Structure formats: C-alpha cells, structure tokens
Amino acid sequence: MVNPLTRMTAHHRAARPESRRRREVEVPVDDQAREVVNATLRGLRAPLLMIVAVFTFCVVGLSLMPGVDADGNPHRLSLFDAFYVMSYTATTIGYGEVPNEFTIPQRMWVAGSIFASVFTWTYAVTAMFYTLTAPGFREATSELRLMRSLRRTRDPFYIVVGHGQAGTGVVEGLVAIERDVVVVDGDAERLERMAMGRRGGRVLALHGDARKVTTLGTAGLGSPWCHGVLAMTEDDETNLAIVMTVNLLRPDVPVIARSTSRVMADRMQDFFPEHVINPLDEFGTYLTMQLRKPSVHRLATWLMSPPGTELEEPRERLDDGPWVVVSDGEFGEEVSRDLTRAGLEVRDARPTGELVDLHDVTGVVVGAESDIVNLSVAARVREANPDCFLVLRQKTLGRRSTVKAFAPDATFHPAELISREALAYLVSPNYWHFVRKVMERDEEWGARVLEDLQARVGTQTPQAARLDVTEENAPALVRWLEGGHITLEQLLTHPESGEPLEVYPAVHGRGRERTAAPAPGTSLHLGDSLLVLGTAEGLGELTSTLYSDADVEKLATGVHVPHTWVFRALRGRRTTPHHTLPKGVRRRRSRLDDRDDIRRLGR
C-alpha cells in the first residue's frame, strides 16, 4: 500500500506560465487508428456475407428436395428442419438423417452443401485471421485501447518519449515510485519487448513518431491528468520538437528533455522547458564536485539514486595534481573545460597511439566513443600508473558487467545520469531544488547535512514526500495552527515515545521563499510547504500525526491528550471532529490508549 503522503507529490504540479503560445489551440489526436479499424471491419463484410449466402442457399435448397416419410409418402423438410440439419452438417459433417431417412436427391444436396460449407468457412476464417492479425490492425486496436484507458483514468501519469537506455531508466524509476507511464517510441519491437518483460506497474505503450503533434495528443498530452513529459530520445531534433509542442499546446505541463549539444540545449531553452539535461556537459561538474567536495558528491548522488540504494563509502580528497583526458569527441572537450575551470592542470590525449607520460598524474578520464576502446586504454593506464584515479566512460548497458568487473574509481554512463536527474525533478520541484542547493554548498555544509540525514533515515536512499499545510493534506495540524504554535522539531517527533521520527525536513517553503535544510526550531504557518525525506515507517507515522488532533496537541504542548471524545469531554477539553485517515494509513491507536486515559483521568 502506497503512503498517501508520497502520493501527494504525484498530484502536485506547479504552474508554468511561460509560453510562446499566442492563441489557445486544442491538442489534436490521431484518428487514423479508428479509420483503420473501421476499414478492417468493412473488409470482413464480404466473407461474412458469403457464409450467410451459402448457408441460406443450402437451407432453402434442402427444404425443396423431395423426400419420403416413414410410411413412404412424399414429404419435404420444413425450413426449420432444413435449418437444423444444415446447422450441424455445415459445422460437424452431421449426426444423422432427421426426421426421416433422406432420399437420393436430399443426400446429393447435403453432400454438395458439405463441400460448399467447408470451402466457405475456410475462406472466411482465413480472411478474418489474416485481417485481424495484421500489424496495422493490431497497432490500431492497441492505440484505441490506450486512448480509452486515458479517457477513463483519474490518476496522474507521465509521458516518456523514447525507450532507449535513458528512457528505460526513467520508466523503471517511475514504476518504482508508483507512477503511471505512457511510453512513446518509434521502434515497435522495442515496445513489444518492454510489454513482455513488464512485471508490475501501469505502463502503456504507443508506437509512433513523437515529432508529430497527433502522436503526443494520442499519448494523452491533452488530458488534465498528464503531469509531465520527458523527451528521452537519442535525437536532439526530436526532443526539441517535443519541447516546442508541449510549450505551445500545454504550457502548464512540465517537460524535461535530454540533449547532447549546447546548441540544441540553448534552442530548447527558448521554449522554457522545466529542465534540460546535457550529460556530456554535466559530468564534468559531478567529477569536479567529487574531487573538491566529496561529501557533497556523496550526498547528491545518494539522493538521486532509487529508494533503498546504499550510501557509498567515503573517499579521501585527491591531491591537486595533473589530469589526463583521453577522448576523441565532444565529451573530452567538456570534461577538460570543467577540470581546467576548477584549477587543475589538464593534458589531452587521443585513444589511438601512445599515451602521454602517466607516472606523475593524479587521475585519468578515459572517454572514447567505443566502450571496447575505453576498456583497452584503461588497462594500459592501470599498468602504467595503478594508483591514479581512473574514470571510465560507458556508453552502452551491454558492457555493464565487464566495466563493473574492471572496477574503475568512477564510471560515467550518460543514460544513468539522465535518468537520475529526471527522476529527482519528477519527485518534486522542491526535491530538485534541494539537490541543486546541496551541489552548490560547500564541503562543510554538505558533510553536516549528510550526517544529520543519515542519523535520521539510515544509510539507504530515503523516500521523498511533499507536505502542504492545508486542510486537505494536514487537517489536524491546520486546526492546531489556527490558534497554536508548533515547530518542525516538535512535528517530526513520535507522540508516544518522544523519539525523532525517521523523517528529515529537506526544504521549507513559505510563499516564494524556500529554505534548504531548515533549522529544527522553524515555526510552521498555515500555507507552508515541506519536502520531507524518510523511511516508509517514518512517513507513515507522520501521516498519522497529521490526522490526529490529540497527537498534534501533545507534540506542541507536551501534555498527554485523550484520543477518544468521551475522555476529552470528561477532562473538559474542546472536542474536535473525527477526521478519517486516507486509505492505506492506520490510525496510531491501541486498546491500551483507553486504559492510559482512564488511569490519568483517575489521578
């Protein structure tokens, strides 16, 4: 059962007024699938009419054939008797002659009807099988089922365009956090493999060209439950077309896109995407952060990992020695630029030919366009200087096992970086704000936050949830704040044991101001928003507190308050309405609570 506190994040969508749109236009939908289905059904009329015509002819003819009854008198079958005989004769080659034995003319007619029926049924079944199994018809019916499902849905969903390495990582991450997904891809075989390998989660597939506006419309762009679009294709022009389409037709829907060049990333920014991820450009930022601020890097990468990922072991800060970048493309230029900007000495080398002298270097980045070449160069680097810090680029998932066995000090996988950043933003804009603030802060601040967060939630990546202090999401807390006062530290405490909950306040928002890692003594006001990180148990306890007036009052005042209205009335306290907890959340209450109330009341 999914905690309702974490589902609040899925339903939240920030308004995005920026748009190049000058006129409101309805999102078009591709009607070709309906036309294909109608044309296919029209094509089935001929074999069906042929079956009806042959069967009718055989029935009428049999009723006209001369026969005799049991006494030898002339007798013809009625239309019903003829229909009965032809019904089992045309399908099973008969069970006998009824109601009387047939004459020679009748038997000749039945024999001819058998051959005619077999030929007709063979033709009709073959035609229907060929038509109904045609790829175009199957694709059209699948598209219609998708459209019907999206019309009926009342849950937020995301459109992921492209099911390559990056798209696969994004879809798996969304399924892991209980989000619905519509996958759009131009490769039908890839979508079929995805459907066959799917074990859980609500994932719908659509085969089509995402550069066409109607394809995105069919995928649900016009639906009010579409909460985001992710352009994860390997073609920058297609991703740009998606950003443009979403901005012009649905500017309120956030779009996240990947890009492999600065030029295309700048063009995408002209249409106000929520986030553009250029892995070649951003890896240098992560690498310099790992070198200069190892605690900040550990915290940021840990937060962007899937829930349950173990925190990596700490690394010592490297010396400011020379670095060598071995590359044959744009990746090497980007990394060299970032390392130079960080104040490090950088030497460039080509993956072909002899390497430069490596005996005095601190680290080597191997980033050729081929994974096989990268492993070959990395082996030579290890042999020349086994103590240097080795960074290895991995382009495809097919080499994951060999790269893992080689055990470089750091690995750059573009698809993994893209999916991590995209998922970090999709959890909540506040979550991405927190991750960005972490990356911008100094080493001392990052080490302190990492220590506090680890003390609260442990060493596994926590779940994230957005909490709005509103009547809908926190009724008991809102009722208390109407005349009382409570701090973050008090709210994130277990009301019975007094121990801190396994929940960490990451971002506190008030109006347009957002504070990362707020102080424990921060007071909460009506309308505030919180981004909290925690374990499933901790978030469950927090959800129960938000719906319990007695727990909120006890946390704020330190005085035990009876849970039941009877004992609250006997103690002279104001009774509050009972608020039903969301589905899937159990109220923190046991039979011993009433006994405690009785003992306290007796005192």
Salt bridges, closest charged atoms under 4 A:
ASP31 OD1 - ARG34 NH1 3.45
GLU97 OE2 - ARG107 NE 2.88
GLU139 OE2 - HIS207 ND1 3.12
ASP180 OD2 - ARG202 NH1 3.47
ASP185 OD2 - ARG190 NH1 3.21
ASP209 OD1 - ARG211 NE 3.29
ASP252 OD2 - ARG13 NH2 3.44
ASP252 OD2 - ARG250 NH2 3.02
GLU274 OE1 - ARG16 NE 2.27
ASP281 OD1 - ARG262 NH2 3.06
GLU312 OE2 - HIS297 ND1 3.92
ASP320 OD1 - ARG292 NH1 2.65
GLU334 OE1 - ARG262 NH2 3.01
GLU334 OE1 - ARG337 NH1 2.85
ASP338 OD1 - ARG341 NH1 2.74
GLU345 OE2 - ARG347 NE 3.64
ASP357 OD2 - HIS359 ND1 2.51
ASP360 OD2 - ARG347 NH2 3.32
GLU369 OE2 - ARG393 NH1 3.28
GLU369 OE1 - LYS395 NZ 3.11
GLU416 OE2 - ARG420 NH2 3.14
GLU421 OE1 - HIS275 NE2 2.96
ASP468 OD1 - ARG466 NE 3.02
GLU471 OE2 - ARG479 NH1 3.78
GLU496 OE1 - LYS554 NZ 3.90
ASP528 OD2 - HIS508 NE2 3.00
ASP528 OD2 - ARG510 NH2 2.77
GLU541 OE1 - HIS494 NE2 3.50
GLU541 OE1 - ARG588 NE 2.59
ASP549 OD2 - ARG479 NH2 2.84
ASP551 OD1 - HIS563 NE2 3.21
ASP551 OD2 - ARG588 NH1 2.67
GLU553 OE1 - ARG568 NH2 3.79
GLU553 OE2 - ARG573 NH1 3.22
ASP593 OD2 - ARG589 NH1 3.14
ASP594 OD1 - ARG589 NH2 2.27
ASP596 OD1 - ARG599 NH2 2.17
ASP597 OD1 - HIS560 NE2 2.89
ASP597 OD2 - ARG589 NH2 3.59
